[in-house]
Amino acid sequence: MTHRQLVAAVNNEEWRAALGSVQAVYLQTDRRTGWHYVGSAYSRKGASHGLLSRWKEYASGDHSGGNKQLRNLGAGYIEKNFQYSILEIFDMNKSPKEIIDREHWWMDTLGSVRRNNDEVPHGYNSVAERENSDQHE
């Protein structure tokens, strides 16, 4: 879905219920460049908002979710050029470690990790995001 559709979804009661009841690995695609950003949404410490809480962050504010590369693009660019997809859905009982492992698999599969020595980068995920294992609770 486009950014406009994402905003509509997180403000729609039925979509909110659906997005809030699942955890997921998702994909953001820059339609202008073809670059990818792979992210995950999982509930921590009993929170039950799943994908909804993550996508609400992308629907408002600077739309970066805290990613430096996305923040540098600016909200206007993201609103105009980004689309959002769900790669995998998990029930609310799946552990964060299992979801992060799948997120990393998707990063590797789609080549979304931007490394400093890439001659032609094609992703917005950072090496730190890919290598981070501290999140495995």
CORHUUR-V225509 format. One record per residue. N is the residue number from 1. RES is the residue in one small letter. SS is DSSP state (H for helix, E for strand, - for the rest). PSI is psi in whole degrees, 0 to 359 (999 if undefined). D_FIRST is the distance of its C-alpha to the first C-alpha in whole Angstrom. Layout:
# CORHUUR-V225509
N:RES:SS:PSI:D_FIRST, N:RES:SS:PSI:D_FIRST
This chain:
# CORHUUR-V225509
1:m:-:152:0, 2:t:E:172:4, 3:h:H:319:7, 4:r:H:318:8, 5:q:H:324:6, 6:l:H:314:6, 7:v:H:316:10, 8:a:H:320:10, 9:a:H:314:9, 10:v:H:351:12, 11:n:-:2:14, 12:n:-:130:14, 13:e:H:316:17, 14:e:H:315:16, 15:w:H:319:13, 16:r:H:317:15, 17:a:H:316:18, 18:a:H:311:15, 19:l:H:330:14, 20:g:-:353:17, 21:s:-:5:19, 22:v:-:156:18, 23:q:E:160:18, 24:a:E:163:16, 25:v:E:131:15, 26:y:E:167:12, 27:l:E:134:11, 28:q:E:130:10, 29:t:E:129:10, 30:d:E:106:12, 31:r:-:339:11, 32:r:-:318:15, 33:t:-:340:17, 34:g:-:1:15, 35:w:-:154:16, 36:h:E:154:14, 37:y:E:123:15, 38:v:E:132:15, 39:g:E:171:16, 40:s:E:153:17, 41:a:E:117:17, 42:y:-:157:20, 43:s:-:131:23, 44:r:-:141:26, 45:k:-:45:29, 46:g:-:357:29, 47:a:-:146:25, 48:s:-:36:23, 49:h:-:354:20, 50:g:H:227:18, 51:l:H:328:15, 52:l:H:313:14, 53:s:H:323:17, 54:r:H:313:15, 55:w:H:335:12, 56:k:H:325:14, 57:e:H:322:15, 58:y:H:336:12, 59:a:H:337:12, 60:s:-:177:15, 61:g:-:221:18, 62:d:-:0:18, 63:h:-:14:15, 64:s:-:340:16, 65:g:-:17:17, 66:g:-:356:21, 67:n:-:127:20, 68:k:H:316:22, 69:q:H:317:21, 70:l:H:320:18, 71:r:H:320:20, 72:n:H:335:22, 73:l:H:326:19, 74:g:-:150:19, 75:a:H:319:16, 76:g:H:318:16, 77:y:H:314:16, 78:i:H:314:13, 79:e:H:324:11, 80:k:H:327:12, 81:n:H:350:11, 82:f:E:147:9, 83:q:E:156:5, 84:y:E:135:5, 85:s:E:155:7, 86:i:E:125:10, 87:l:E:317:13, 88:e:E:144:15, 89:i:E:142:16, 90:f:E:149:20, 91:d:-:172:22, 92:m:-:354:23, 93:n:-:351:26, 94:k:-:139:25, 95:s:-:150:27, 96:p:H:321:25, 97:k:H:316:27, 98:e:H:322:26, 99:i:H:317:22, 100:i:H:321:23, 101:d:H:318:25, 102:r:H:322:22, 103:e:H:313:20, 104:h:H:321:22, 105:w:H:315:23, 106:w:H:321:19, 107:m:H:314:20, 108:d:H:317:23, 109:t:H:319:21, 110:l:H:355:19, 111:g:-:41:21, 112:s:-:358:19, 113:v:E:123:22, 114:r:E:115:24, 115:r:-:148:27, 116:n:-:330:30, 117:n:-:6:32, 118:d:-:123:29, 119:e:-:319:30, 120:v:-:87:26, 121:p:-:152:24, 122:h:-:28:20, 123:g:E:160:19, 124:y:-:353:18, 125:n:E:143:20, 126:s:E:161:24, 127:v:H:320:27, 128:a:H:320:27, 129:e:H:321:24, 130:r:H:322:25, 131:e:H:349:28, 132:n:-:118:28, 133:s:-:2:30, 134:d:-:336:31, 135:q:-:345:28, 136:h:-:100:29, 137:e:-:999:31
